[in-house]
Amino acid sequence: MPPEAGNAVPAILAALRLGTADLHRRLEARLPFFSAQLDRDYYRRLLMAYYGFHAPLEQALAAHVGALDPARRAKTPTLIRDLQALGLAPAQIAALPRCEVIPLIRCEDSALGAMYVIEGATLGGQVLKRAMAERLHIDAGNGGAFLDVYGQATGPLWRSFLGFLASAVTRPQQHEVVVAAAIDTFSSFERWLDAQEVLL
């Protein structure tokens, strides 16, 4: 998202954009949301894989980002509701495989790097929400709530995250930790989705 008019891009945000740009483009190109292969079954498998990554990562993040209200930003409750709407029973969801090699979250700085990736993805969900409604007739009521997980709060929550990030990460040593964690998150997510055979 571009900075507000007249405001400079915070140094940490510039570093994150630069450090993750190639990984971001590569993963985006491999996601199947706009592929001719995507049908409701493929979409369901994709959400199952997303759940398997988000569930353990959110548990790891919660201990380090209390100031950002991790319960408000949790995606797994919405993923569970979507998977149920798509036909999975609670026991089936509980039995889904979970990623065991998540990014290493050891401090607030590494947590913020991982959150940059996860929170940034909520912006892209706005585009995906419209595409899935048109292509698969999936919306918030029948399996697509995750794509608009924050609803009208999407913009405000992203801006509040960026504001916290800019105020909390001011030293070069912190920049290194945050960017490394963001890179690790993109890489871990791509490896996990690959292992679940949902990428192109």
N, C-alpha and C positions, 0 to 999 in steps of 0.2 A: 504494500500500500504506500502511495507517495506521502511525503510529509505534508503537514498543513502548509498552506501558502505562506511564504515569508519566513518559515522556520528552517533552520539547517538540519540535515539528517544527523542524529546522534552518532558519535564515533563508533559505538558498539554495534549499532544497526548497520552502518556502512560495512564494518568488518564482517558481520554475519552474512550480509548479502554477497559480498565478494567471496567469502570462504566457502559458501554452500552453493553458489550459483550452478556449477557444473553438475553436482549431485542432484540438485533440484530439477534441472532440465532433464537429466537422464531418467530419474524416477517418473517424472510426469509423462515422458514419452512412452514408458512401459506400462503405465496404468491403463486398464482396458475400458474405462468409462465411455470412450467414444469409438470403440472398436465394433466392427460389424459382428464380431463373435459374441458380444455381450447380450445375454438374455437374462431372464429372471433367476435361473439356476446359477448362472455365472455370478450375477450380482449377489446372490445369497452367499455363495462361497467366498466372495470378496469381503463381505461384511463379517463373516466368520473369522477370516484371517485378521481383519482389523481389530476385532475383539481380542483375539489372541495376543496382539501386540499391546494394545492400549491397557488391558487389565493389569498386567504386571508392571508396566511403566508408570501408570498412575499411582500404584501403591508405593513405588520407589520415590516418586516426586513428592507425595503428600508430606513427607517428613521434613522437607526443605523449603517449601514455598507457602507456608501458612498465611503470609501476608497477602497472597493472591487468591485466597479462598478456593483451595483446590477442590472442595466438594462442589462448588458452583461451576467449576470448569471441567468436572469429570465427564467423560464421554461414554464410559462403559454402561451406566444405567440406560442411556438412550440406545446404545447398540443392543442391549439385551431386549428392550421393547421392540426394536426393529426385527431382531431375529425371531422373536415370538410371533410377530405379525407375519413373518415370512414362513412360518410353519414349524419352527423348532420348539420342542418342549423344554421346560426349565432344566430337566435332567440332561438333555442333549447339550444345552448351552454350557452347563457346568462341566461337562466332560470334554469340551472342545480343547484342542491343544493350545498351550500358551508358550509364548516365546521365552526361552530360557537364557538367551544371550542378549539382554536388553542393554542399552547404554549404561555405563557406570555412573551412578549419581551419588557423589560423595559430599557435596556441599551445595549451597544456594547457587553459586555460579554455574556449576555443571547442570543443576536443575533448570536454570534459566535458559541455558543453551538447548536443552531438550524441549523445553516449553516453546521456544521460538519456532521450532519445527511444527509441533503439534497445534499450537495456537494459530500459526500462519495458515495451516491447512484448512482451518475453519472458514477462511475467506474464500478459498477456492470452492468450498462446498456450496456457495451460493450459485455458482455456474453449474456445478454438477446437479444440484437440486432441480434446476429447470430442465436440464438435459434428460434426467431420469424420468421426470414427469412426462416429457414429450415422447421419449423412446420406449419406456417400459410401463408407463402409467403408474409409476410408484411415487407416492407422496408421503407426507408426514404421517398419514393415517394407516398406511399399509406397508411400511418398511423403509421409508426414506427420511425419517426424522433426524438421523445422524448427520445428514447432509446440510441441515439447517439447525444444528444442535443448540445454538444460542438465539435463534430467531432474530427479533429486532435488536437484541443486545449485542449482535456480532460486532458491529463497528465500535461501540463504546468499550466492550471488553478487550478488543484488540488494542485500542488506543491506551487503555489503562495499563495493559501489559507493557506496551512500549514505553510508557512513562515510568513505570517501575523499573524496567530494564535500564533505561538511561540514567536514572538516579542511583541505582544500586551498583552499576558496573562502570567505574570511572578510571581504574588503573590498568595499565598495559598488561600486567600479570593476570588480571581478571579477564581481560579480553581473550587471552590465549585459552583459558579454561572454558569460557563460554563458547567460543567458536569451535574448539575441539569437541565439545559435547554435542553441538548441533551437527557437526559432520558425522560423529558417531551415531547420532540418532537417524539421520538419513540413511547411512550405510546399513545399520542394524535393521531398519524397517524394510529396506529393499531386499536384504538377505532373507528376512522372514517371509515376505510375500513371495519371493522366489521359491523358497522351500515349500510353501503352501500351494505352489503351482497356480497362482492367480495373475501373474504378470505376463505381458506379451513377450 
